[in-house]
């Protein structure tokens, strides 16, 4: 969504789109990276995984498309969130936008790793020098790269949660909600994987109410008062 288009939206409309894009981003990314991937990957078995990918090729391609769409929806969500919360702290809001931009770039790179196993397994004559076992191992290696890439993205997403949670807590535009920062533990993937059930529960409880509040509970009048107060303060400082 272009920056000039977002400026034409009212604060309430921006908030509703934030909630909608948050739902879409979570839905597409989760279905692509978790639901579909778990249907085809057999942990530790490259041959069985390769067979599943080829047997469910269309589903796997949908997973790739879902990952790309998830990255796009995340970016739109971050852009609109920045527009809403820059009156609270332009520096923190800009840092959040930069963080999510990097995270979306990581997601897009992950989509390349995601589709690579299928490209390897259907390469045909171009990879005839490799034995079937080697092809399976190479495809499985790309899947492991995709997993590592997701862990990196979770670190950036965790930082985004911390920054957005700070902005939400500091403002009165929404009921104050503690946003999850547990995803940042994936800076050490073994620790993150070990604590995943706890992280998922606590961060899920923090994140799930947000779309509802953005769509139905955003305090547009409070936002206008806050933005006007910031504008007046900045004008007074220039005098």
Secondary structure as GFF3:
##gff-version 3
##sequence-region A 1 239
A	DSSP	alpha_helix	3	7	.	.	.	ID=ss1
A	DSSP	alpha_helix	11	30	.	.	.	ID=ss2
A	DSSP	pi_helix	31	36	.	.	.	ID=ss3
A	DSSP	alpha_helix	37	40	.	.	.	ID=ss4
A	DSSP	alpha_helix	46	55	.	.	.	ID=ss5
A	DSSP	alpha_helix	57	85	.	.	.	ID=ss6
A	DSSP	alpha_helix	90	121	.	.	.	ID=ss7
A	DSSP	three_ten_helix	124	127	.	.	.	ID=ss8
A	DSSP	alpha_helix	132	170	.	.	.	ID=ss9
A	DSSP	three_ten_helix	182	188	.	.	.	ID=ss10
A	DSSP	alpha_helix	189	194	.	.	.	ID=ss11
A	DSSP	alpha_helix	196	216	.	.	.	ID=ss12
A	DSSP	alpha_helix	220	238	.	.	.	ID=ss13
###
